[in-house]
Amino acid sequence: MLDLSFEPPKPKVIAGAKYDWELVIGMEIHAQISTEAKLFSGASTQFGAEPNSNVAFVDAAMPGMLPVINEYCIEQAVRTGLGLKAEINLKSAFDRKNYFYPDLPQGYQISQLYHPLVGEGEVIVDMEPGIARKVRIERIHVEQDAGKSIHDMDPSMSFVDLNRTGVALMEIVSRPDIRGPEEAAAYVVKLRQILRYLGTCDGNMQNGNLRADVNVSVCRPGQYEKYQETQDFSHLGTRCEIKNMNSMRFIQQAIDYEAKRQIAILENGGSVDQETRLYDPDKGETRSMRSKEEAHDYRYFPDPDLLPLEIEQGWVDDIAASLPELPDEKKARFVKDFGLSEYDAGVLTAEVVNSAYFEEVVTACNDGKLAANWVINELFGRLKKEGHDITESPVSPAQLAGIIALIKKGDISGKIGKDVFEILYTEGGDPAQIVEAKCLKQVTDTGAIETAVDEVIAANPAQVEKAKQNPKLAGWFVGQVMKSTGGKANPKAVNDIVAAKLGL
């Protein structure tokens, strides 16, 4: 957030039957790297292709096939690390993670355990203006995805689609710095936003391109602070991992249920078993999947088919120089340069396409606050109502800037501007030409406005006396004049003339 100061949010406290408890959450985000080819083969990563059509011999683990690193995947992972202000390790290595499952043809996954490509970084998670959580990134390692088992096509058989096998993933591992369900969802949203700005992952959760494993534990108040002081995990409770979450709403629901489950166990004198669990959204509960594996369970060892990966600092510097302006920097600039509130700047920078649209508008009309108001309230509001996003907007930045320019010039009022916007949205056209063709230009002739005011005052003598007793009622006359002029009278001129005529 740069120069936008913030304080951390208070941790969520859950009242048990006997004690108060606090949540401690760490997350592992699996982000599919945006690339056309897989991590170790030239097979396509296209989503929705016919089952088992995007599979190279190396993906299918055919004998004698050797993996070859896709350099662009490494570049994308480095770009992500730089975007998260993380340390880039010039030397890293790939390991084999051994386990057996039908959708893993090799019988192992090529991953990074001991020497990841990216080290420690951070994400600033905005909760509300002035309130944010700094979540530390422990590491990012690059690995290949597994395939997909399909169980609902036949009552007696399961099928395997290997199209995803070998697709490049970044596993982004956080420290246990998240303290509530809302923070967890906000963290995923912010991380997804950064990845989309960087162009390293499209963040499409419906397609499985961004998935979250959520580690949840509970502790008594005060214990987390002891962990922060010592980095000793014994001060925290036993964690359970909830696998493959692909919905912000389900992430929050799963954390809430799992926390209460663990609290009930502890308050009844039991102990929480470290395990991997799944969330059932239909039942609103988590259920045990398997006991939690440790590194030794997977028998990790260096992959003998891949040499240690060495990259040059100059290459990393070139990638750093090509980074786009990221959300926090853009948000701070919008606040500073355009005088926007932190909230409005946050809305406008939520998606890179939204911020680009706004910048085109503000460049053309040279009024940040008016531009923000029209983009957020009129355009975004209308698009949301119709289920569209900014890429489907029928109103271009130039057209919206044209409306704002007419308002600033005094040719139309804000109310007439909304009428022009409606025409643009449904029919298109040029704002200035629409105003001329439909005779919508604002009446600025004070003589004509004065005549209209005199007529309203003459027709309402009782209301005049009330307004003299209570000046706030002058607004009624303003409304009547605007109505009689079809909303074309200059509102400021009407207010001034009404006040003068009533002697207020």
N, C-alpha and C positions, 0 to 999 in steps of 0.2 A: 504493500500500500504506500510505499515511499514515505512522503511527508504526511500522510493521513494517519494520525495517531489513533491508537486503539487500546482497549483493555480486554483481558481475557474474560470469557463468560464464566459464570459460576457453574460448577459441576452439577449434574442432575442428581438429586437426592431421592432415593426411593425408601418409603417407610415400610419396614417389615412389621411382623406381628410383635417383635421384641425390640428391634433396634432400627436406626437409620443406616442406610447403605449408600455407597457411591459407585458409579459405573466407571470402568476403565476399559477402553476399546482401542485396539490396534487393527489395521486393515492391510490386506494384501490385494492390490488391484492388478488384474490381468488385462493388459491393454494390447489389442492386436495392432501391430505396427502397420501403418499405411504404406503398402508396397505391392507391386503387381506380382512379384514372385516370392516363393517361400524362403525360409531362412537358409536351408542347405540344398535347395534344388531350384530348377527353373520352372517348376509347375505353377500354374496360375492360382491366385488367391480369390478369384471371382466368387462372390456369394450367390447361391441359388443355382449353381450349375447342376447338371445331372449327377446323381450319386456316383462316386468313385471315378469321375471323369477328369478331375484335376489331381492326378496322382502320378508322380514320377517313380522310377524304379527305386531310388533311394528312400522315398517316402514309404514305399511298400516293403522296405527291408529286404529287397532281393539280394541274394548272395553276391559278394564282391563289389557292391555299390558303396562309394565313399562320399561323405558329405563335403560340400564346398561352400564356404561362407559367402552369403550375399552381402557385399560391402555396403549397399544402401541401407540394409536393415541396421547395421552397426552405426551408420551415420545418423539414422533416425533416432536411435537410442541415445547417442551422444547429444543430439539436439534436445531431446527430452530432458536429459540430465542438466544441461546448461539452462534450460527454461525453468528448472526447479532449483536453480542456484546450488547445484550439487557438484561434488568433486568428481572429476573424470579420471579414471584409472588408466594410465597409458599402457599398463600390462594387465591383462585379464586372461582367464582360461575357462574352457568348457569341461563340464563333468557329466558323467552318466548317472542318472537317477534310475535305479533299477526297480521296476514293479511290473506285474503282469496283468494285463486287462485286454479284452478282445479288440478294443479300438487303438491299441498301441502295438503295431506290428513288430517293432524292433525288440520289444520286451524291456525297453528302457527309454527314458526321455533325455535328450541332450539339453542340459541346463547349466547354470553357473552357481556354485555354492561357495567355494572357498575364495575365489578371486573374481568378484563381479565387475562388470564394466563401469558401473556408476556407484559412487559412494554416497556420503551423507549430503542431504539437501533439506529443503523446507517448503511448506505450502502455508500461505496465510488464508485461513478460512473465515470469510466474512459472515457474521451472524445477523448483525443489524448495524446501523451507523454508529461507529465508535467502539463496537464490540467485535472482536475477532479472536480466533484461536490459531496460534502458530503450531503446526503439526510437523514434527521432524520426520524426514525421510531417512530410513536406515540405509537403504541401498536399492538399486535397480539392477536386476539381472535379466539377461536375454535368454530365452529358451524357446523350444518348439512346442506347438500345441499338439494335443492328441486328436484322434478322430471322434466320431459320434456314434454311440449305440442307439438304435431305434427299436423300441419295444412295443409300439402300438400299431404295427402294420399286420401282425399275425397273432392269433391267440396262443400259438404254441412255439413260435420261433422269434428270435431277435435278429436284427440286421445291423450291419456296420457300414458306415459311410466314411471313407478315408480322405474326403476332400479337405478337411481341416488339418489333417496330419502334416506336421512340418511347417505349418503357418507360424510366422515369427511373432512372439509375444514379448512384452516387457512386463515383468512382475515388479511392481512398485510397492515396496514394503515400508510401512510407517512404524514409528515408535508408538507405544501405548499412550498417546497424548490426547486422545479424543475422549470426552467426558459425558456424552449423552447421545441418544438416538438422532436428535435433530442435527447435532454436530457431525455425526457420521454421514448422514445423507448430504449435508452441506459440503463436507470434505470431498465426497465423490463428485458432486456437481462442480466444485472448483477445480479439481484435478482434470475432469473431463473438459472443462472450459479451456484450461491451459493447453492440453493436448490438441484440442481443435484449433486454437490460435497458432500453435507450432506446426500443425499439419502432420503430426506424427501418428495420430489415431483418430478415426472419425467419431469415436465415442458411441457408436450405435449399439445400445444395450439389447435391443430386440433381436439383432442378428448375432449376439454373443460376442461382439467385438470389444466390449468392456464388461468385465465381471468382477465381483468383489467377494473375497473371503473375509469374514468379520470375526475377529477374536474378541470374545466378551468375558469379562470377569467382574466380580464385585469385591469391595473392601469397605471397611469401616472408615468413617470420616477421620482424617488425619494421617491415614496410612499412605495415601498417595504422595503426600508431601515428604514423607520419610523416604519413599522410593526416589523422588526427584533429587533429594539431597545425596543419596548414596548410590543410586542406580542399582539397588539391590532388589531383585524381583520377589524376594521372599516376603516383602512387605505387602505384596499384592496377592489377590486370590488366584486360584487355579482357573485358567482360561479354557474356554471351549470355542472351537472354530465352527462357524456356520458357513457352509460352502456355497459357491456359485450363485450369489445374489445378483439379480439383474434389474432391480426396481428400487427406486428411492423409498417408496412407500413400504415395500416389503422389508427393506433393510431396517427401517425404524420399528416396524411391528415385530420382527424377529428379535431384535436387541431387547425390546421391552419385555417380550415373553421370556427370553432366555435369562435375563437378569432376575426376574421374579421367580423363575424355576430354581436358580441357584440359591437365592435368598431363602426360599422355603426349605431347601435341603440343609443349609447351614444352620438355620434357626431350629431345625428339628434334631440337631446334633450329628448330622451326617457330614460327609465330605464330597466335594465336587470332583468327579473323575475328568481328567483331561481327555477330550475326545473330539471327533469331528461329527457335526450334526447337520441335518438338512432342515430347511424351513418349509412347512406345508401351509401355503396361503389359504387353502380351503378350510383347514381346521384352525388356522391361526396359532400354530405351535411348532416347536422344533422337535425333531426326533433323532435318536442316535443312528449314526451311519457306520462308524467304526471307531476303534480306539485311536487316539492321536498318535501318528507315527513321529519318531524323531529321525534325525539325519542318518543315524546308524542303521535304522530299519530299511533304508533304501540302498544301503551298501554303495554310497557314492565313491567314485574314483575318477581320476582324470580321463577324459575321452582319448583313447589311443589313436583315433583317426584324425584328430584336430590338434595342430600345434598351438601353443600359447599365443594369444592374440596380442600383438604389439601395434600401437598406433602412435603417430607423431604429434607433438604439441602444436606444430604449425597447422596441421590438418584440423585439430580441435579449435584453434584460434580462428581459422577460416569459417568454420561452422558457426562459432559464436558471433562473428561479424555479420553473418547473414540472418540472425534471429530477428523476427518481427517484434514490434512493440507488444508487450504482453499485457494481460488484463489489469494488473495492479498499477503498472506504469500509465496505461491509457486512462484508467479511472482517475488517477491523481492529476493527470494533465487536463482532463475534462473539468475537474473541479477548479483547478487553478486558472486555466485559460478562458473558460466559458462561464465561470461563476455559478456552476451547477451545484446542487446539493449532492452529498455523497450518495444518497438513495438514487436520485435520477441518473447520476453517472454510473452507478452499478447496474441499473436497468439497461442503459444504452451500451454498456460494454459486455453484457452477458454473453452475447454471441458476436463473433468478429464481423459477420455480415451486417448486424444491427449497427455496430459502431461505424462501419464504413458508410452506411446509408446516412446516418446522422451527420457525419463529417462532410459529406457532399452537400447536405442541406445547409449546414451552418456556414460553409465556405461561400455558398451562393447568396445567402441572406444576411450574413454577418451579424447575427443576433443569437447567441448561444441559448439563452433562457427561452426565448420564443420558439426556437427550433426544437429544443428538448420538449417543450410543452406540446407542440403539435405532433411530433414523432411519437411520443409516449402515449399521450391521451387520445388523440384522434386516430392516428394510423395504427399503432400497436393494438389499441382497444378494438378497432374495427376488424383487424386481421384475426385477433384472438377469438372474437365473437363468431367469425366464419370458419375457424379452424385452419387458418393459413399462416405461413411465416413470411418474413420480409422478402424472400426470394420470389414470392408469388404476388407481391404488391402491384396493383394496377396503377398506383400513383408513383411516379418517379421522383427522385430527390429534387430535380429541377422544377417539377410541377408544384411540389409542396413548398419549395423556397419561393416560388412565384406568388403563392397565396400570402405567405408571410411578408413578402416585399410590398404587396398591395395594402396590407394592414398597416405596416410601418409608414407607408407613404400617406395614409389617411384616405385612400380611395375607397376602402371598404372597412366595415367594423369586424370584430371577431365573430359576431353572430353570422354576418353575411359570409364570412370566410368559411364557416362550417357548411353553409349552403353550397358554396363553390366546391368545397372538398367533396361533398356528396356527388356533385355532377362529375367531377374528375374521376371519382372512384367507380362510378357506374357507366359513364359515357366517354371519359377521356377528354382531351382538348387542352387548350392553353388558358390559364387562369385569367389573364388580362382580357383575352377575346371573349371569354364567357361572361365576364363582368359587363363588358360593353354590349354584347349581344342581348343580354337579358336585363339590361338597364338596372344593374345592381349597384352602381357606383354610389358611394355615400354622399348625402347632402351636406355640404359644408357652408352653403350660403346662409349666413346668420340671419339675414332678413327673412328667408323662408322658414327657418327654424323658429324665429321669434313669432311669426304669424301663427304657426302651429301651437306654440306655447300659449299665446293669447287666447286662441280658440278653446283650448282645454281648460284654462283658468276661468274663462267667461262661462263655460258650461257647468262648472262645478264650484259654486260659491261656498257651499257648506264645507267642502273638502279643503278649500283655501283657508278658512278659519281654523280648521283642525291642524293644518300644516304649520300655521303661524304659532299655534300653541305647542306643537311637537314637530320640530324641524325634520325629524326622521321620516315623516310622512311625505316629504318632498319627492321621495323616490317613486311614489305613486304617480305623480305628474310626469316624471321622466318616462315611466313605463307607458303611459297613455300617449305621450308625444311620439315615442318610438313606434308604438302600434299604429298611430295615425299616419306615420311616414313610411310604413312598411319596413321598419327596421333600418332605413337608409340614413337617418339623421346621425350626425356625428355625436356620439354619446357624451363626450366631454363638453361640447358646445351646448347640448341640451341641458346638462347639469348646471352649467354656469348661468344660462339664461333663466332657467326655472328658479334658481336661488335668488337672482337679481329681481325677478318679477315679484317673488313672494316676500322680498325684503329680508331674506334669511342671512 
